[in-house]
């Protein structure tokens, strides 16, 4: 676990004080909770334990609580995530959500207590809900700033219950003699204007819509555009629901012939009875899924990395589709990208050189021996390689079965890896699938031209690959051999004459002196760094 450094404003809340300020809380009514200054999770842990203890008394069906955490300190966020808590944002003062919380429970930084409690009141004023907040008592006793005066007015408006606690932190994990106040306030559900789309055009997505209409969308950050569309659709849906509630309240005998249900985005037709949080979660899932379908976000990701993140859609639905959260995911992807690309390239190198190699006594095998660096035998990919890929069915006819799908997938993966190494030098053409489909329709499965190589399928179940771009093939061989440790450490950084006799022998066997001189001259091209292919996932 990370070593914690105390900030001036960070005072973990003692369990005894938490028990006191939550006494009398109706846990049956509390399912969704927000902790906006979560620290290392003391309040979150207490709330979970209190709800679980309540559930033991014959209430096991409602024993779980859904808690979102916010924490501005990166080290504390890391601790929260390590404990398995859900961190949905960094700075509570910039947090924006449509999710309804039954309770906001908080111990904000003492120096910003008024500002944080006002923000909590703002959050709960959208849908109604409870707040329990610990403050430096001086914040309430001495309302000398406009901010504190506004807070006092709000607390009076909502009939807040305020208690003062002397010495509550004297024996805490981080002791202080500061007197604190606990504020317990219930913000009522607001009366909503039942007008769909009222004032929606004044929102920040006006610019996005204008750009989209004129075809200038590429000039905008597409992430901001996605977030704007999410906010618009979500808010429109909530306004529609409020209209439904207005209709329901005016219906005879309060029986409305209409119903509102929430569907999913899978096309299954599955629906469930409408709830605000159910609708918000379904919308989040829809937009996270759409984000990972957007080529600007995923076109350069490796298959493994792509599937890793698309498999997390259900988990991400617990997080607001906000600019901060999308950027957080982008940063995670970028950090994972380099290793993922390196692993893909090395896997391809091994597949084309060693995994499907022929015995050395046979002709035309994939193996090319050279004097390995610190090893007896090493491999190099030849211009022509053979893989066990088949485009035919069991009876020798062309068919779109499992063999074919596997063959197309393997060749597509090879092309994608070469795309990383190529860095955009080769112009794109038809996709692998389209090229092979066209060949199948013509009945000629020989010398099918793909982006970097030609392929020929034989009915015995093999596929011959002939690389056209020998410069790119050399780059792949250099990368794989370096990662394997078969080339000298000074490779392509020292002149041939500066190498030792042993190192020169490796170079002679691997490519020869003349080719090495070319490598040295174009070392920026041949010495591949995966960071060169780093995806630019929106700014």
N, C-alpha and C positions, 0 to 999 in steps of 0.2 A: 504494500500500500504506500501511497505517496506520503512523504513527510510534510506535515502541515505547519505552515507559518501563519501565526495569528495576525490579522489586520487590525487596525485601530478600532474598527466598528464591529468586529465579529465576537459575539458572546454566545456560545452554545446554550440552549435553553435547558435548565434542570428539569428532570422528570417530575420532581415534587411540585414545581410551579405549573407544569403542564397539566398535572392531575387537578390542581386547584382551579385553573382557568377553564377547563373543559367539564367541570363538574356540572351535572344536570343536562348535559348535551344529549339530545335525542338521536342516538346512533342509527335508529331505524330509518330516519329521514336523510341520512348522510351516505351517499354513494360516490359522488364525485367531489374531489378535494383538490385545491390548489395550494401549494406551499411556495410562495414567490421569493423567499430568501432562504433557500433550503440548507445552506451551509454544508455540513457533512451528513445531514439526514436525521438529526435527533428528533425533530418534530414529526417527520414522516414515519419513522420507526414507531414512535409513540402512538400516532393515529392508527396505524395498522394493527398494533397490539391491542389497543382499546376496542377497535371494531371486532377483532377476532374474539376477545374476551366476552364482549357483549353477545356474540353469535353462539357462544357455548351454552347460553341459557335458553335453549330451545329455539334459537333463531338462525340455525345453520344455513338456511337458504340465502340469507342476506349478509353473510359473514365477510364478504370481500368489499374493499374500497378501492376506487380508481383514483390514483393520485398522480398529479402532474407537478414536476419540480422546476423551479427557475433559480439559477444561481449565476452571478456575474463573474465570480473568481474561477479561472480555468482549473486550478488545482482542486478546488472543491467540487467542480463539475466532474472531474475525473474520479474523485472518490465516490460521488453519488452513482455514477455509471458503474463503477466497480462493484458497488453494493447491489446493483440491479435495479436502481430507481430510474424512472423515466424523466429525463431532462428535456424540456420542450422549448426552452429559450434561455438567453443569457441575462438580459437586463429587463427586469420587471417593468420599469418605467416606459419601455418601448414595446411591451407585449400587447398583441392584438389577437383576439380570438372570438369566435362565435360560440364556443363551448359553454355550456351552463355548469356552474359549480355550486353544489349545495353549501360548501363551506370554503372560505379562504382563511387559512390559519397561518400566522406569520410572526416572526421576530425580526423586523427589518433593522438595517443599520441605524443605531441610535441617532446619528447626525442627520439622517434623512427620514426619520419616522413619519413626520407629517405628510411629506410628499408621497411616501409609499402607501400610507393608509388612505389618502385621497385617491390614489390610483386604484386601490382595492375597491373602494366605494364606486368608482367609475366602472370597473369590471362588473360588479354585481348589479349595478343599476340597469344593465341591459336586460337581464332576465330575472333579477331578484335572487337573494341568497344571503347566507350568514357570513359574518366576519368575526374572527377573534384575533386581536392584535396586541402585542406587547410594545410599549413605548417607554422612552425615558420620561419619567413623570413631569419633568420640566417642560416638555413639549405641550402638555395640557395646562399646567399651572401658570405658565407665562406665555400667553399667546400674543407676543409682541410683533410678529411678522404677519404679512397679509396671508401667507400660506397657513399659518397656525390659526388665524382668525377664520379663514374659510373652513378649516377642519372643524373648529369649534361649532360653527354654524351648521355644518352637515351633521355632526354627531347629535346636536340638539334637535335638528329636523327629524332624524330617524329614531330619537329616543334611546340613544346608546346607553348601555350600562357600563359604568367605569369604576374600577376598583384600584386602589393603590397598594403596593407591596413593598415594604421596607425589608432590606436584608435578603431579598429573594435570591441574589446571586453571590452571597458571601461564601457559600460552600460549593459553588458551581465549578464546572471543569475549568472555566476561566473566571476567577473571582473578581467581583467589583462591588463597591458599596452604593452604587447608584440606585436610587429609588426608581421603581418601574411602575407603570400603570397598565392594567389590562383593559382592553376595550372590547365589549361584546355588542355587536350591532346587527340587526336584521334589516336588510335593504329590501323593501317590498317590490314585487313585480310591477313594472311600469305599465301604464295604459298606453297602448300602441295606436297610432293613427292607422286606420284600416284602409290604406290607399296603396295599391301595388305600384311599385316603381317610383313612388314619390321621391323627388330630389336625387334619384340615382345618377342622373346625368352630371351631377356636380362632383362626382367622385373622381379619384385619381386615374381611373381607367379611360377617361375621355380621350386622352392623347393616344392610348393604345388602340382604341377603336378607330380613330381617325387614320392612324398609320396603316392599320389592317385594311381599311377600305380603299386606300390609295396604293396598296402594294408596297408600302415602304416599311413593312414590319421588320425587315432585317436590320434596319438602322436602330431599332430599339433592343434593349436587353430582353431576350425572349423569356427569361426567367421572370422578370417584372411583369411581362405580358401575361404569363401563365397565372401568376399570383393575382393580377387584376381580374382576369376572367373568373378565377375561383371565387374571389370575393363578390363579384357581381352575381354569379349564378347562385351562390349560397345565400346572399342577402335577399335576392328575389324570391327564392324558395321559402325563406322564413317569413317574408312579407305575405306570401300567398297563404301560408299556414295561419298567420294572424287574421287574414281575411276569413279563413275557414272558421276560426274560433268565434269571430264576430257573427258569422252566419249561424253557427251552432247555438250561440247564446240567444239569438232572436227566433229560432225555430219553435214551432208549436210543440209544447210539452218537452222542449229541449231535445227533441228527436230530429236529427238532421238526416236527410236522405243521401247526403254525400259523405264520403269518408276519405281520409288522407292516409296514404301508405308510402313507405320508403322502399324502393327497389334497389337492386345492385347493378353493377356495370358488366356483368358476365353474359347477359343475354339469356339467362336461365328463366327469367320471368318471376323469380322469387321476390316476394315483398313481405314487409312486416309493418305492424301498426306504427304510425308516426310518433316519433319522439324527437325533441330537438337534438339530443346527443346522437341518436341513431342516424338522423339525417346528416349531421355534421360529419360523423365518421364515414358514412357512405360517400359524401362529397370529397373528403380527404383522400379516400382510397381511389376514387375515380381520377383525381388530378395527379396523385403520385404515379398511378399507372400510366396516364397520358404522358407525364414527364419522361418516363423511361421508354416510351415509344417514340419520343422526338429524336430525330437523327442528330440534331445539334448537341444533344446530351449524351448519346450512346454510340454513335457511329464508329468511334475509334476504340471503344472498349473491347478487351478480349472477351471471348465467350464465357470463360469462367467468371470474370468480374461482372459481366452482364447478368448472368444467371444468379450470382450471389445477391445482387441488389434487387432484381425483380422478384426473387423469392421472399424479400422482406416487405412487400407491399402491405400485407396485413399488419405487420408491426408498425410500419410508418403511418398507418391510418390512425394511430394513437397520437400523432403529432400534427400540429397545425401545418397546413400548406402555406407557410410563410416564407418570405424572402430569406430570413435568417436560417430557417431550418433547411431550405433547399441549398443555400450556400454551405451549410455545415456538411451536408451529404456530398456536395461537390468536392469539398476539401478532403473528406474521407476517401473518395474515389481517386483523387489525384495521388494521395499518399500510397494507395494500394496499387496504382497503375504501373509504376516502374517495375516492381517485383513481378507483377502478373505478366507483363510483356516479356521480361527477361526469361521467365519460366517457359512461356509459349515458344520463344525462339529456340531455347535450348532443347525443348521437347521435340521440335521439328528437326533440329540438327541430329538428334539421336535417332529419330524415326527414319530419316532418309539415309543415315550413314551406317547405323549399327543394328537397329531393331529388326529390319527386314533384309539384312545382308545375306549374301550367298556364301557358301563354303568357298574357301580360297582356291580349291582345286577346280572350281567351275568357272566358266567364262562369263564376262559381262555382269559380274556381281557389283553390288553397291560399294563394297569396301575398297578404299585406296589406302595402302599402308604408307606411313612415313615415320622417320625416326622421332618418336614422341619425346616431348620434354618431360624428363623425370618419369618416363614410363616406357615399357618395351614396345607396345603396339598402340597405335591411335588410328583414327579414321578421318576420312575426308569425303565430302559428297562429290561424286562425279557429275559431269554434265548430264548424264543419263542414269536414271535410277528406276528401280522396279518395285512396285508395291502390290500387295495382294488385294486388289480392288476389282470388283466385278460389276458389269452393267447388265448381265444376262440372268434369266431365270433358270430354274432347274432343268428345263428341257431345251435350253439353248436359244430361247426367243428373248427379244428385248422386252423388258417389262419394268414398270415403275414400282418395284417391290423394295424390300428391306435392303437388299444388296445395292441397289441403285441409290437409294437415299443415303446409305453409309458412304458410298463412293463420292457422291456429290458433296456431302458434308466434309469429308476428309480433304478433298481438293480445295474446297472453299476455305478451310482452316489454313491450308498451306499458303493460299493467296493472301489471306489476311495478315499472316505473319510477315510475308514478304513485303506487304504494304508498309509495315512498320519500318523495315530496313530501307525501303526504297525512298521514304520521305517525300513522296509526291512527284518523283522524277518521271514516272511512267504514266502515260495518259490512260485513263480508265476506258473500258469498252463494255461489252456485254458481261453480265454476271456469269459465274461458273455454271450455275443451273441452266440459264438461258442458252449458253453456248452448247452444252451437252444435250439439252433437249432438242435443239435445232439439228445436231448431228444425228440423234436417234431418229428424228423424222425423215432425214435423208437416207438413213440406213447405212451410213459410212461412219464407223467409230474409230477411224484412223486419223492421226495428225490433226486432232481437234485443237484449234488455236485458242488458248486462254491468255490472260494478261501477261504472264511472265514465262510461260512454258507451253509446250505442245504435249498432248496426251493421246495415247493409243490404247484401246481396250482389246484384250484377247479373250476368247471364249473359255480358255483354260483357267480364267480367274485372275489374271494379272493386268496391271496397268503400267505402261512404260511412260515415264515422264522425261521429256527432253527440255532442259533449260535453254532459253534463248538469250537471256541477259547474263552473260558469264561474269560481268563485273559485280552484279548483285549476288550471284552464287558465291563468288570469292568473298564477298563481305559476310555472307552467312557462315562460310567455313572459318573465316578469321574469328568471328564472334564466338562460335561454338568451341573452337580450339582454345581460345583464350579463357573462356569460362571453365573449360576442363583442365586448364593449367598445362597444356601441351606446348605452348609457345613461350619463348623467353619473356621475362618481365619487361625487357626493354624493347619488345617487338614494336616496330613502326615508330619508335622514338629515337633510335640510334641508327647511324649509318652502318652499312654492312661491315665496313672496315673496323668499326668500333666494337663489334660483337666478338665474343670469345670463339675459339675453334669449335667448341661443343655447340654453341648457339648457331654458328654459321652452318654446321652440319644439319641442324633442324630446319633452318631456312632453305637450304639446298634441296632437302627432301620434300618440304612442304610446298614450295612454289618456285624456287630458283632465284638466283641473284637479280636477274633482270626484272622479274615480277615484284620482288621485294623493293626495288628502287621505285617502281610505280606506286606501291603501297605507301612508302615513306613520303613520296611527293604529295599524295592525296590522302594523308592520314586522317584528315578531318572527315572525309567520307567513309573510309574503311573502318575506323575505330568507332563503332556505333555506341551511342549513349541513349538508353531508353527514354531519358528525359526529353530528347529531341521530338519524341512522338507524344509528349504529354498532351492530353486533350484540353482544349480551351473551352470550358463548359459555361460560357456566358460570363459577362463581367458585371 
